[in-house]
Amino acid sequence: MNNITVDILAFGVHPDDVELSASGTLLKHISQGKTVGIIDLTEGELGTRGTAETRYAEAEKAKEILGISIRENLHMADGFFTIDQPHFLKVIEKIRQYRPKVVLANAVNDRHPDHGRAGKLVAEASFLAGLRKIETYLDGHKQEAFRPKAVYHYIQDYSIQPDFVVDVTPFVDKKIESIKAYATQFYNPESEEPTTPISGAEFFNYIKGRMLQNGRYLGVDYAEGFTVARPIGVEDITELL
C-alpha cells in the first residue's frame, strides 16, 4: 500500500496544464522542503499535435525537471469526461491516498471547456473526499475520509483577476524548461504538425507576459495567480506582501 503523502497535489485535465500555469509555485514550495504531486486527468489524446504516447514521455520528463514526488494519470476521456459519481470517485481516491494540505485545480472558466469542467470536478471531489460514508479502496484496504484544507484554481488562457499571487521570479527559467518538455506541443520550426494557438514562437512571450502582469501586484518580476472559492484565513495582516 502506498503511504506517500504530499503537501500540494496539483490536478490538470491535460498533461502540461499544471506546468503552464502553476509550475513556478510548485518549484517554489519544493525549494522550501514541501512535497508535491501532479495528477493528470486525461492523456491529452485529442490534442492537435503529438499523441497520448508522446504526452506520457513528455510528462515524465517534466516530472524530472520539476522534481515532484509523484505523477499519475487517471485515464479519463479527453473532451468527453463528465462530472458524475465514477469520475468523482477516481479523484477522491487520489486525494485520500496522498492526503494533500492543498489541492490545485484547473481554472474555473476557460477557452477549453475541459478546463472549467475539470476545475469543478476536482473542487467538488475535494469536499466529497471528507465524507466518511463515501467508500473508496486502495490495494484492497478501505481508505479513510480526508478533506484538504484548501482548493485553489490556477489561471489559464482567459484573463481572470487573481485572488492572490505567488512570487515565482527565481523559478521562471525552470518553469519554462518544464513547459518545453512537451516538445510536440510548442514551437518547433521543423515540425510538420498543424499550427495551434500555443505552437507559435510568440507563445512563451505570452506566458511571461501573464507572469509579469501578476508580478506587478507584488512589485516583483514574475508571479502566478490563483482564485479561491472561499476567503483565505490570515494569522498576521502585517506580514502580507
Summary of the structure (lengths in Angstrom):
residues: 241
radius of gyration: 17.4
end to end distance: 41.5
largest distance: 54.3
contacts: 784
relative contact order: 0.18
helix: 38%
strand: 17%
